[in-house]
Amino acid sequence: MDIRDLRPEDDEGFSPPPTHLPPLTGQHVAGARSWTGLTYAILYGHRYLTLDVHVPEGVERPPLVVWIHGGGWNEGDRRYLPLWWPQQSLFEKVVAAGMAVATVDYRHLGEAHFPACVHDVHAAVRYLVRYADTLGVDASRLGLWGESAGGHLACLASYAPVRAARGEVVDGVELVGQVGVDGPQPVPDALVSWYTPNEQFHDFLAAQGERVADPAIVPALLPVSQIGPGAPPTLVVHGSVDQVVSVDDAHQIHDALVAAGVETELTIVDDADHCFVGRPIGPILDEAVAFLARHLLAGEGHTR
């Protein structure tokens, strides 16, 4: 199933929002033992917040990659990749490389304003660390990976804990939160940021107004605001003709990492739109998996 079957373009190239998602053939990921629908946080008056974990069979305590879906902070589902891509492909490539992968749901803006979704992602990471032994994973070797809005959340969940551990809170905004299980907030060993909004995020919130966030907290929600020394190595990937999030945002994030002395790689995918539409997804997935494997499979935990 291709998203173009669900959202046919009109004569002006406009695709309406989807009204449904096609059936998955199942939640099983090839070569993995799967835990599905784990409740990582309970919030009164809200649906339970859940995640899935896929652990490669025959691998003792593999490192863990946490995938965070996009959808403009207003839609998306942990079980579905962007519908231009083969479903399960990302999860299967991570598992085939000898790493476990968790995929996370979080509250959308129609359910709770910023920074609720940021707190949710931090909570999911704490939950995975708390139950790492039960799940059979080594959460001391941890990577985050997100696309679009999920890339934004992955950046904040990777960079904000470093500053929080030093007692630094940007503009007085506490992004780690106290949702779900308690305990120290882990800092990942590697981050993959795919077409993540930075300035575009600021523009999005400006258009939405106070309906989704207190304007006073917006500067702290920009990924570049949270970048500092000790942030994890980051792979930044963006399409050169992305019409949703400008490629300038990738340069802003990469440049801020360089200025902070953080290991970073920048890949601009020629002729790729948002979700890398226009280019084959396979090689782009392989680059990200190789980056995570290089940082998570070689060592026994982060050294920052």
C-alpha positions as CSV (number, residue, x, y, z in Angstrom):
1,M,0.0,0.0,0.0
2,D,1.3,3.4,-1.0
3,I,0.1,6.6,0.6
4,R,-0.7,7.9,-2.8
5,D,-3.5,5.4,-3.0
6,L,-5.0,6.9,0.2
7,R,-4.3,10.6,-0.6
8,P,-4.5,11.1,-4.4
9,E,-3.3,14.5,-5.5
10,D,-5.7,16.9,-7.1
11,D,-4.9,19.0,-10.2
12,E,-2.8,21.4,-8.1
13,G,-0.7,18.6,-6.5
14,F,-2.5,18.9,-3.1
15,S,-3.0,15.7,-1.1
16,P,-5.8,15.8,1.6
17,P,-5.1,14.4,5.1
18,P,-5.5,10.6,5.3
19,T,-8.8,9.3,6.8
20,H,-7.4,5.9,7.7
21,L,-4.4,3.6,7.5
22,P,-4.2,0.3,5.6
23,P,-4.0,-3.0,7.6
24,L,-0.5,-4.2,8.6
25,T,0.2,-7.8,7.9
26,G,1.1,-8.1,11.5
27,Q,3.3,-6.5,14.1
28,H,5.9,-9.2,14.0
29,V,9.3,-8.1,12.8
30,A,11.4,-10.7,11.0
31,G,14.1,-12.2,13.2
32,A,12.8,-10.6,16.4
33,R,11.0,-11.4,19.6
34,S,8.4,-8.7,19.9
35,W,6.8,-7.0,22.9
36,T,3.8,-5.0,21.8
37,G,1.6,-2.4,23.5
38,L,3.7,-1.9,26.6
39,T,2.3,0.9,28.8
40,Y,5.1,3.2,29.7
41,A,3.0,5.9,31.3
42,I,-0.5,6.3,32.7
43,L,-2.0,9.8,32.9
44,Y,-5.4,10.4,34.4
45,G,-7.9,11.4,31.7
46,H,-5.6,10.3,28.8
47,R,-5.2,7.1,26.8
48,Y,-2.4,4.9,28.1
49,L,0.9,5.7,26.4
50,T,2.4,2.7,24.8
51,L,5.4,1.4,22.9
52,D,6.6,-1.8,21.2
53,V,10.0,-3.4,21.4
54,H,11.5,-5.8,18.9
55,V,14.6,-7.7,20.1
56,P,16.8,-9.7,17.7
57,E,16.6,-13.5,18.3
58,G,19.8,-15.1,19.4
59,V,21.6,-11.9,20.4
60,E,22.4,-11.6,24.1
61,R,21.6,-8.1,25.5
62,P,21.7,-6.1,22.2
63,P,21.9,-2.3,22.3
64,L,18.6,-0.4,21.9
65,V,17.5,2.0,19.3
66,V,14.3,4.1,20.0
67,W,12.3,5.2,16.9
68,I,10.1,8.2,17.2
69,H,7.5,8.7,14.4
70,G,6.6,12.0,12.7
71,G,3.3,13.5,11.8
72,G,3.5,17.2,12.6
73,W,2.9,16.5,16.4
74,N,-0.7,16.0,15.5
75,E,-0.9,12.5,14.0
76,G,1.1,9.3,13.6
77,D,1.3,5.9,15.0
78,R,4.3,3.9,16.4
79,R,3.4,0.9,14.3
80,Y,3.5,2.6,10.9
81,L,6.5,4.0,9.0
82,P,5.8,6.8,6.4
83,L,3.6,5.0,3.8
84,W,6.0,5.7,1.0
85,W,8.4,3.2,2.5
86,P,8.1,-0.6,2.8
87,Q,6.4,-1.2,6.2
88,Q,8.6,-2.8,8.8
89,S,11.7,-2.1,6.7
90,L,13.3,0.2,9.3
91,F,12.6,-2.1,12.2
92,E,13.8,-5.1,10.3
93,K,17.1,-3.4,9.3
94,V,17.8,-2.5,12.9
95,V,17.1,-6.0,14.1
96,A,19.2,-7.6,11.3
97,A,22.1,-5.4,12.4
98,G,22.0,-7.0,15.9
99,M,20.2,-4.1,17.7
100,A,16.8,-4.0,19.4
101,V,14.3,-1.3,18.3
102,A,11.6,0.3,20.4
103,T,8.9,2.4,18.7
104,V,7.0,4.9,20.7
105,D,3.5,6.6,20.8
106,Y,3.2,10.0,22.4
107,R,0.4,12.6,23.0
108,H,-0.5,14.7,20.0
109,L,-1.2,18.4,20.3
110,G,-4.9,17.8,20.2
111,E,-4.5,15.9,23.4
112,A,-2.0,18.0,25.3
113,H,0.0,21.1,24.5
114,F,3.8,21.4,24.4
115,P,5.9,20.2,26.2
116,A,3.7,17.2,26.9
117,C,4.9,15.1,23.9
118,V,8.5,16.0,24.9
119,H,7.9,14.7,28.4
120,D,6.4,11.5,27.0
121,V,9.4,10.6,24.9
122,H,11.7,11.2,27.9
123,A,9.3,8.9,29.9
124,A,9.5,6.2,27.3
125,V,13.3,6.2,27.5
126,R,13.2,5.9,31.3
127,Y,10.8,3.0,31.1
128,L,13.0,1.1,28.6
129,V,16.0,1.6,30.9
130,R,14.0,0.5,34.0
131,Y,12.8,-2.7,32.3
132,A,15.9,-3.4,30.1
133,D,16.7,-6.7,31.9
134,T,13.1,-8.0,31.5
135,L,13.2,-7.0,27.8
136,G,16.7,-8.6,27.3
137,V,18.3,-5.4,26.0
138,D,21.4,-3.4,27.1
139,A,20.0,0.1,27.6
140,S,23.4,1.4,28.5
141,R,24.0,1.3,24.7
142,L,21.2,3.6,23.6
143,G,20.4,5.3,20.3
144,L,17.5,7.6,19.4
145,W,16.2,8.1,15.8
146,G,13.3,10.2,14.7
147,E,11.8,11.7,11.5
148,S,10.3,15.2,11.1
149,A,8.3,15.9,14.3
150,G,9.7,12.7,15.7
151,G,13.2,14.0,14.8
152,H,12.4,17.2,16.8
153,L,11.4,15.1,19.8
154,A,14.4,12.8,19.4
155,C,16.7,15.9,19.4
156,L,15.1,17.3,22.6
157,A,15.3,13.9,24.3
158,S,19.0,13.6,23.4
159,Y,20.2,17.1,24.1
160,A,18.0,18.3,27.0
161,P,19.1,15.6,29.5
162,V,22.8,16.6,29.1
163,R,22.0,20.2,30.1
164,A,19.6,19.0,32.9
165,A,22.4,16.9,34.3
166,R,24.6,20.0,34.6
167,G,21.8,21.9,36.3
168,E,21.1,24.0,33.2
169,V,17.5,24.8,32.2
170,V,17.0,26.8,29.0
171,D,14.7,29.7,29.6
172,G,13.4,28.1,32.7
173,V,11.6,25.4,30.7
174,E,11.9,21.9,32.2
175,L,11.8,19.4,29.3
176,V,12.6,16.1,31.0
177,G,9.3,16.0,33.0
178,Q,8.0,13.5,35.5
179,V,5.7,11.4,33.4
180,G,5.7,7.6,34.0
181,V,8.6,5.9,35.8
182,D,11.1,8.0,37.8
183,G,14.8,7.9,37.9
184,P,17.7,9.7,36.2
185,Q,17.3,10.6,32.6
186,P,19.6,8.6,30.3
187,V,21.7,10.3,27.7
188,P,21.8,8.3,24.4
189,D,25.1,7.4,22.8
190,A,24.0,8.3,19.3
191,L,21.2,10.2,17.5
192,V,19.8,10.1,14.0
193,S,17.9,13.2,13.1
194,W,15.9,13.0,9.8
195,Y,14.5,16.2,8.3
196,T,14.1,17.7,11.7
197,P,12.4,21.2,12.0
198,N,14.3,23.9,13.8
199,E,13.4,27.3,12.5
200,Q,10.5,25.7,10.8
201,F,9.2,24.5,14.2
202,H,9.3,28.1,15.4
203,D,7.2,29.2,12.4
204,F,4.8,26.3,13.0
205,L,4.2,27.4,16.6
206,A,3.9,31.0,15.6
207,A,1.1,30.1,13.2
208,Q,-0.7,28.0,15.8
209,G,-0.4,30.5,18.6
210,E,-1.3,29.7,22.2
211,R,-3.5,26.9,21.0
212,V,-0.5,24.5,21.3
213,A,2.1,26.2,23.4
214,D,2.8,29.1,25.7
215,P,4.8,31.5,23.4
216,A,7.3,32.0,26.3
217,I,8.5,28.4,26.0
218,V,9.0,28.3,22.3
219,P,12.7,29.3,22.2
220,A,13.6,26.4,24.6
221,L,11.8,24.0,22.2
222,L,14.1,24.7,19.3
223,P,16.7,21.8,18.9
224,V,19.6,24.3,18.6
225,S,18.6,25.8,22.0
226,Q,19.4,22.5,23.7
227,I,22.6,21.7,22.0
228,G,25.7,21.9,24.1
229,P,29.0,20.1,24.9
230,G,28.4,16.5,25.8
231,A,25.6,16.0,23.4
232,P,25.6,12.6,21.6
233,P,27.1,12.1,18.2
234,T,24.4,13.0,15.6
235,L,23.7,12.1,12.1
236,V,21.7,14.8,10.4
237,V,20.0,13.8,7.1
238,H,17.6,16.0,5.0
239,G,16.3,16.1,1.5
240,S,17.6,18.9,-0.7
241,V,14.1,19.8,-2.0
242,D,12.1,19.2,1.2
243,Q,8.9,21.3,0.8
244,V,7.7,20.8,4.4
245,V,10.9,21.4,6.4
246,S,13.5,23.6,4.8
247,V,16.9,22.0,4.3
248,D,18.2,25.2,6.0
249,D,17.1,23.6,9.3
250,A,19.5,20.7,8.9
251,H,22.3,23.1,8.4
252,Q,21.3,25.1,11.5
253,I,21.3,21.9,13.7
254,H,24.6,20.6,12.2
255,D,26.3,24.0,12.6
256,A,25.2,24.3,16.2
257,L,26.6,20.8,16.9
258,V,29.9,21.7,15.3
259,A,30.1,24.9,17.3
260,A,29.5,22.9,20.5
261,G,32.3,20.5,19.6
262,V,29.9,17.6,19.1
263,E,30.6,14.8,16.6
264,T,28.2,15.3,13.8
265,E,27.7,14.2,10.2
266,L,25.5,16.0,7.7
267,T,24.0,14.2,4.6
268,I,21.9,16.2,2.1
269,V,20.0,13.8,-0.1
270,D,19.8,15.2,-3.6
271,D,16.4,15.7,-5.2
272,A,14.6,14.3,-2.1
273,D,11.4,15.8,-0.7
274,H,10.0,15.3,2.8
275,C,10.2,11.6,3.9
276,F,12.8,11.4,1.2
277,V,10.1,11.1,-1.5
278,G,11.8,10.9,-4.9
279,R,14.8,8.8,-3.7
280,P,15.1,5.1,-2.8
281,I,14.7,4.8,1.0
282,G,16.9,1.6,1.2
283,P,20.4,3.3,1.1
284,I,19.2,6.1,3.4
285,L,18.1,3.6,5.9
286,D,21.4,1.7,5.6
287,E,23.4,4.8,6.3
288,A,21.4,5.5,9.5
289,V,21.7,1.9,10.7
290,A,25.4,1.8,10.0
291,F,25.9,5.1,12.0
292,L,24.0,3.6,15.0
293,A,25.8,0.3,14.8
294,R,29.2,2.1,14.7
295,H,28.4,3.9,18.0
296,L,26.3,1.2,19.8
297,L,27.9,-2.1,18.9
298,A,31.5,-1.1,19.4
299,G,31.4,-0.1,23.0
300,E,29.7,-0.9,26.3
301,G,28.1,2.4,27.0
302,H,28.6,6.1,26.5
303,T,31.7,7.9,27.8
304,R,30.5,11.5,27.9
